[in-house]
């Protein structure tokens, strides 16, 4: 009796195992099928997303989407028809930008002195914008806004005005720092600094300033270009400028260019116009440029930059012909200071003395054609190449010596307060 019962138990157990294996195989097969279906669905959804975007994908699922706002954490979706909202997503974004930044923008009025046709001294007013950069009363603006100013008045968002003092200016980047003293119960609202390195062409931006004297006016637009070299009114070329189609008019100079978070990414400085008014091509100085020079302007009243302890002459046809040079553009090294950094770095001056207009120059020296990867053909190129350098830095230089191109590493000195270019 025991043997048949044991056989029955074995048979039952075997059947259970077979059933379990069969169930597992079926489950595994169905899982593979589900995975295949999901992969197929994923491919279809990716095609829809690629062709129609997030809004098209959601609307195919039956979701009515008004607007989508993209941000670093992901994206925000505004669901429903336009009637469900008081403001659109874009309007809400613009309102938020203004609320974040407008109290950090000041109205600057300057008094300058002009002479009329009878040589009478007459006061003249100028206006511009400025940006509060800290709670101590330091204000960033354009150098041309406060140029030759005999008096500076700074008006805050609440209408109160204070006398401004020029702390320092950097003509080469068209930047200046002012200082105001406010009562202890007045709390200044500094601007939030962003970065321009991550900007993309097509990205939306806003500008706040005081065009034609209208306080804290905001205009919007997009980034039209990046890294533009722009020649400003002082005839200096500023590299790396941000181009925007946001309307910038006289009085906007010195105001902030803002991203969608209300962070300052640039300082509005100039418009490209034949009439003096905005025509859709405006420029702003990258915020990184301002961040780099502000400490020096506050501490020294100027920017401490590197320079070459050498006398340089910009090439022009008569020099090229007389010296029989094989390049038509560059800066001729007329002299190097004896025992100086340039000489010790291997830079060579000339030995053949010649009359050049009203000046004496020396031919036969190196011709500088490149510094730190920037082509050098005229004096302005030298400014640009050395703008972000410090005394003691070593720059990589390409020179033409005879018929050969040579590479040097030249140590810089402190740029002198005054120096003269050799001109014919």
C-alpha distance (Angstrom), angle and dihedral (degrees) to the residues before:
residue distance angle dihedral
X1 . . .
X2 3.77 . .
X3 3.80 93.8 .
X4 3.84 96.8 56.5
X5 3.85 90.3 47.0
X6 3.80 90.6 51.9
X7 3.80 90.4 49.4
X8 3.79 90.1 51.3
X9 3.82 91.2 50.8
X10 3.82 91.7 49.0
X11 3.78 90.4 48.9
X12 3.82 91.6 50.6
X13 3.80 92.7 47.2
X14 3.78 91.2 48.3
X15 3.79 90.1 50.0
X16 3.82 90.9 50.5
X17 3.82 91.0 50.8
X18 3.80 91.4 48.7
X19 3.81 90.7 49.1
X20 3.82 91.5 48.9
X21 3.79 91.4 49.1
X22 3.79 90.4 48.5
X23 3.82 91.5 49.3
X24 3.81 90.5 48.6
X25 3.81 91.6 49.8
X26 3.80 91.3 48.4
X27 3.81 91.2 47.5
X28 3.80 91.9 47.9
X29 3.81 90.9 48.4
X30 3.79 91.7 49.9
X31 3.83 90.4 47.6
X32 3.78 89.7 53.3
X33 3.78 89.8 48.6
X34 3.82 91.1 49.3
X35 3.81 90.0 48.7
X36 3.80 90.1 50.5
X37 3.81 90.4 49.1
X38 3.81 91.1 48.3
X39 3.80 90.7 49.3
X40 3.79 89.5 49.9
X41 3.82 91.2 47.4
X42 3.80 89.8 47.6
X43 3.80 91.0 52.7
X44 3.82 90.8 49.0
X45 3.82 91.9 48.0
X46 3.80 91.5 47.8
X47 3.80 89.6 52.7
X48 3.82 90.6 50.3
X49 3.81 90.8 46.5
X50 3.78 91.4 48.9
X51 3.78 93.8 48.0
X52 3.81 102.7 35.5
X53 3.80 105.7 18.3
X54 3.79 129.8 -134.5
X55 3.79 93.1 -52.1
X56 3.81 92.7 53.3
X57 3.81 91.0 47.7
X58 3.80 92.8 52.2
X59 3.79 94.1 44.1
X60 3.83 90.2 52.5
X61 3.81 85.4 58.2
X62 3.80 89.7 55.0
X63 3.81 96.8 -101.3
X64 3.83 115.6 134.4
X65 3.80 108.0 -140.7
X66 3.79 123.5 -164.0
X67 3.81 101.8 -176.1
X68 3.79 140.3 -18.7
X69 3.83 123.6 -142.9
X70 3.79 118.1 -161.6
X71 3.79 121.3 -146.8
X72 3.80 140.3 161.9
X73 3.85 95.3 -91.6
X74 3.82 91.6 49.6
X75 3.78 130.2 -82.6
X76 3.80 137.8 -46.5
X77 3.80 118.2 -138.2
X78 3.81 122.1 -154.0
X79 3.81 105.7 -152.2
X80 3.78 125.3 -158.1
X81 3.77 137.1 31.1
X82 3.78 125.7 -45.7
X83 3.82 90.9 -105.1
X84 3.80 89.4 68.2
X85 3.83 91.7 67.5
X86 3.80 136.6 62.7
X87 3.82 91.3 -154.0
X88 3.76 132.6 22.6
X89 3.79 120.4 -118.6
X90 3.80 90.3 -104.4
X91 3.80 91.6 50.2
X92 3.79 91.2 48.6
X93 3.79 89.3 51.0
X94 3.83 92.3 50.7
X95 3.80 91.7 47.0
X96 3.80 90.2 50.4
X97 3.82 91.8 49.7
X98 3.80 91.0 52.4
X99 3.80 94.0 46.2
X100 3.81 90.6 50.4
X101 3.81 98.1 47.1
X102 3.80 113.9 21.0
X103 3.82 97.0 85.3
X104 3.81 88.6 55.8
X105 3.81 91.9 61.3
X106 3.82 119.8 87.1
X107 3.79 133.8 -166.7
X108 3.82 113.2 -123.3
X109 3.80 121.6 -158.2
X110 3.81 119.1 -174.1
X111 3.78 132.6 -166.0
X112 3.79 116.6 -146.2
X113 3.80 131.7 173.3
X114 3.79 122.5 -119.4
X115 3.80 133.9 177.5
X116 3.78 120.5 -129.3
X117 3.80 125.5 -147.3
X118 3.82 89.3 -83.0
X119 3.84 90.2 54.1
X120 3.80 90.0 -111.2
X121 3.80 116.5 151.6
X122 3.80 110.0 -117.0
X123 3.81 127.5 179.3
X124 3.79 116.7 -125.8
X125 3.79 130.2 -165.6
X126 3.78 127.8 -137.3
X127 3.78 131.0 -177.4
X128 3.77 136.2 -154.0
X129 3.77 143.5 142.5
X130 3.77 135.1 -95.2
X131 3.79 139.6 -169.6
X132 3.80 126.5 -131.9
X133 3.82 105.2 -130.6
X134 3.80 101.1 178.5
X135 3.80 142.7 4.7
X136 3.83 91.6 -104.3
X137 3.80 91.2 76.9
X138 3.81 101.2 -99.6
X139 3.79 113.4 148.8
X140 3.80 128.4 -166.6
X141 3.80 120.4 -146.2
X142 3.80 141.4 143.0
X143 3.79 119.2 -69.2
X144 3.80 90.8 -132.1
X145 3.82 90.5 57.2
X146 3.82 91.6 64.6
X147 3.80 98.3 29.3
X148 3.84 112.0 141.9
X149 3.82 90.3 -7.7
X150 3.80 115.6 165.7
X151 3.78 91.3 -171.8
X152 3.81 134.6 18.1
X153 3.80 126.5 -160.0
X154 3.81 121.4 -170.7
X155 3.80 120.1 -161.7
X156 3.81 119.9 -162.9
X157 3.80 128.1 -147.4
X158 3.82 92.0 -92.1
X159 3.81 92.6 55.9
X160 3.81 97.4 -105.2
X161 3.80 115.3 134.8
X162 3.79 131.9 -149.9
X163 3.78 135.1 -176.9
X164 3.78 112.6 -101.6
X165 3.79 126.9 -145.7
X166 3.79 123.4 -154.6
X167 3.81 107.3 -121.7
X168 3.78 99.8 176.9
X169 3.78 143.6 -32.6
X170 3.78 139.0 -151.2
X171 3.79 108.5 -154.3
X172 3.80 93.1 -174.7
X173 3.81 92.4 61.9
X174 3.82 95.1 29.9
X175 3.81 91.5 -121.7
X176 3.80 132.5 134.6
X177 3.79 136.9 175.1
X178 3.81 122.8 -141.6
X179 3.79 130.7 -172.3
X180 3.80 129.7 -145.2
X181 3.79 128.4 -174.5
X182 3.79 114.3 -139.9
X183 3.83 130.7 -179.0
X184 3.80 116.6 -88.9
X185 3.81 91.7 -109.6
X186 3.84 92.2 57.5
X187 3.80 111.7 92.0
X188 3.78 115.5 -158.1
X189 3.80 119.4 -149.7
X190 3.82 111.8 -138.8
X191 3.79 120.5 -148.9
X192 3.80 118.2 -105.8
X193 3.81 110.2 -114.4
X194 3.79 117.4 -134.7
X195 3.79 129.9 171.5
X196 3.77 133.3 -101.3
X197 3.81 97.3 -159.5
X198 3.81 91.1 83.8
X199 3.82 95.6 48.8
X200 3.80 118.3 124.0
X201 3.79 129.4 -157.2
X202 3.79 106.1 -102.8
X203 3.80 94.1 32.0
X204 3.80 114.9 133.5
X205 3.80 119.5 -112.7
X206 3.80 138.0 172.8
X207 3.80 132.8 -146.3
X208 3.80 124.9 -152.3
X209 3.78 121.4 -166.9
X210 3.78 146.5 114.4
X211 3.82 107.1 -83.4
X212 3.81 111.8 -174.0
X213 3.82 88.3 -8.3
X214 3.82 96.9 -59.0
X215 3.80 103.6 139.0
X216 3.81 121.0 -118.8
X217 3.80 97.5 -14.7
X218 3.80 114.4 178.8
X219 3.79 124.7 -148.6
X220 3.79 127.6 177.5
X221 3.76 135.9 -148.9
X222 3.79 143.1 129.3
X223 3.77 137.8 -84.0
X224 3.81 104.8 -92.5
X225 3.80 99.0 -179.1
X226 3.79 143.7 -11.0
X227 3.79 135.5 -142.6
X228 3.80 94.8 24.3
X229 3.83 119.3 168.1
X230 3.81 106.2 -138.2
X231 3.80 128.8 -173.6
X232 3.80 108.3 -141.6
X233 3.81 129.7 -158.6
X234 3.81 92.1 -85.1
X235 3.84 86.7 62.4
X236 3.81 90.2 -114.8
X237 3.79 120.1 130.4
X238 3.82 115.0 -129.8
X239 3.78 112.3 -160.0
X240 3.80 128.6 -149.6
X241 3.81 95.8 30.5
X242 3.82 122.2 169.4
X243 3.80 114.1 -124.1
X244 3.81 117.9 -151.6
X245 3.79 138.5 169.2
X246 3.82 91.6 -143.3
X247 3.80 105.2 125.0
X248 3.81 109.6 -98.9
X249 3.78 118.2 177.6
X250 3.82 136.8 172.6
X251 3.80 105.8 -59.5
X252 3.81 94.3 35.6
X253 3.80 91.2 87.9
X254 3.79 110.9 116.8
X255 3.80 94.9 22.5
X256 3.81 124.7 119.6
X257 3.78 129.2 -93.4
X258 3.81 105.8 -145.6
X259 3.78 137.0 -159.7
X260 3.81 124.5 -140.5
X261 3.81 90.9 -83.0
X262 3.79 92.3 58.4
X263 3.81 91.3 -108.5
X264 3.80 120.6 141.3
X265 3.80 111.0 -112.1
X266 3.79 97.9 164.6
X267 3.81 146.7 5.1
X268 3.81 114.3 -118.4
X269 3.77 108.9 -125.2
X270 3.79 117.5 153.2
X271 3.78 147.1 9.7
X272 3.78 128.0 -144.0
X273 3.77 103.2 -130.2
X274 3.77 142.6 134.8
X275 3.79 91.7 -150.7
X276 3.81 99.9 44.2
X277 3.79 91.9 -111.2
X278 3.79 130.4 100.4
X279 3.80 116.2 -80.0
X280 3.79 101.1 174.4
X281 3.80 96.2 -80.3
X282 3.79 112.2 95.8
X283 3.78 134.0 151.2
X284 3.78 138.7 -146.2
X285 3.79 132.5 -167.5
X286 3.83 111.7 -116.8
X287 3.80 112.5 -105.2
X288 3.82 90.8 -126.8
X289 3.81 88.6 64.5
X290 3.80 90.3 55.3
X291 3.81 92.7 45.6
X292 3.81 89.3 53.3
X293 3.82 96.3 52.3
X294 3.83 103.9 34.0
X295 3.85 95.4 81.8
X296 3.82 92.0 52.8
X297 3.81 92.3 45.6
X298 3.80 91.6 52.7
X299 3.80 95.1 41.5
X300 3.82 101.6 37.7
X301 3.81 106.4 12.3
X302 3.79 88.7 -120.8
X303 3.78 140.0 48.1
X304 3.80 115.6 -92.2
X305 3.80 105.9 -136.9
X306 3.76 137.4 172.4
X307 3.81 123.5 -105.3
X308 3.78 141.8 176.6
X309 3.80 118.1 -103.1
X310 3.78 91.2 -138.9
X311 3.80 138.4 97.6
X312 3.80 109.5 -114.9
X313 3.80 132.2 -166.0
X314 3.79 124.2 -160.8
X315 3.80 110.4 -126.8
X316 3.78 118.9 -113.6
X317 3.80 130.0 170.8
X318 3.83 97.5 -90.3
X319 3.82 92.2 53.4
X320 3.81 92.7 44.6
X321 3.82 90.8 50.8
X322 3.82 96.9 43.2
X323 3.82 94.2 45.9
X324 3.83 92.2 40.3
X325 3.81 91.7 -130.4
X326 3.78 121.9 178.2
X327 3.83 93.3 -141.4
X328 3.79 128.8 62.4
X329 3.80 98.0 -161.4
X330 3.76 131.3 53.5
X331 3.80 142.5 70.8
X332 3.78 117.6 -74.3
X333 3.80 114.7 -140.1
X334 3.80 101.0 -132.2
X335 3.81 96.4 173.7
X336 3.79 139.4 -4.6
X337 3.80 122.6 -153.7
X338 3.77 109.9 -100.9
X339 3.79 109.7 -106.8
X340 3.81 90.8 2.5
X341 3.80 129.7 136.7
X342 3.80 94.1 -97.7
X343 3.79 93.4 51.6
X344 3.81 92.1 46.4
X345 3.81 88.8 50.1
X346 3.81 90.4 57.7
X347 3.82 101.6 -100.9
X348 3.80 110.6 146.0
X349 3.80 128.9 -148.1
X350 3.79 127.7 -154.7
X351 3.80 129.2 -88.8
X352 3.81 103.7 -166.2
X353 3.80 109.7 88.7
X354 3.80 116.1 -147.2
X355 3.80 137.5 166.5
X356 3.82 111.8 -108.6
X357 3.79 109.2 -174.9
X358 3.78 104.1 -62.8
X359 3.82 92.9 -20.2
X360 3.79 136.0 79.5
X361 3.80 115.2 -130.4
X362 3.81 134.4 174.7
X363 3.81 122.8 -127.8
X364 3.78 127.4 -156.4
X365 3.79 97.8 58.0
X366 3.79 129.7 119.2
X367 3.80 120.3 -71.6
X368 3.81 112.6 -137.7
X369 3.81 111.1 -141.7
X370 3.82 102.9 160.8
X371 3.82 139.2 24.7
X372 3.79 122.6 -174.0
X373 3.78 90.9 -18.2
X374 3.82 94.1 -51.0
X375 3.80 116.2 120.2
X376 3.81 110.9 -121.9
X377 3.79 115.8 -153.2
X378 3.81 102.3 140.7
X379 3.80 142.2 14.5
X380 3.82 93.9 -87.5
X381 3.80 89.9 57.8
X382 3.79 89.2 57.1
X383 3.81 90.0 53.4
X384 3.78 90.4 50.7
X385 3.78 94.2 47.0
X386 3.82 93.2 51.2
X387 3.82 99.0 37.3
X388 3.80 95.5 102.2
X389 3.80 97.7 38.2
X390 3.79 132.1 105.9
X391 3.82 131.7 -149.1
X392 3.79 108.0 -85.2
X393 3.81 94.1 30.4
X394 3.78 116.9 128.5
X395 3.79 115.5 -134.9
X396 3.78 125.8 -159.3
X397 3.78 108.0 -121.5
X398 3.79 133.8 -172.2
X399 3.80 115.2 -153.9
X400 3.76 134.6 177.2
X401 3.80 110.2 -129.5
X402 3.78 111.1 -177.6
X403 3.79 103.9 -46.2
X404 3.81 95.8 -25.9
X405 3.79 132.9 89.6
X406 3.80 111.3 -136.0
X407 3.80 133.1 -173.9
X408 3.80 121.6 -136.9
X409 3.78 137.2 176.7
X410 3.78 106.2 -139.7
X411 3.81 124.2 -168.9
X412 3.80 116.1 -135.8
X413 3.79 131.2 -133.4
X414 3.81 128.1 -152.4
X415 3.77 111.9 -74.4
X416 3.82 108.3 -108.3
X417 3.81 121.0 -121.0
X418 3.77 91.6 -118.3
X419 3.76 133.2 17.8
X420 3.78 135.6 158.5
X421 3.76 129.2 -132.2
X422 3.79 116.9 -134.9
X423 3.79 106.8 -111.8
X424 3.81 131.6 175.1
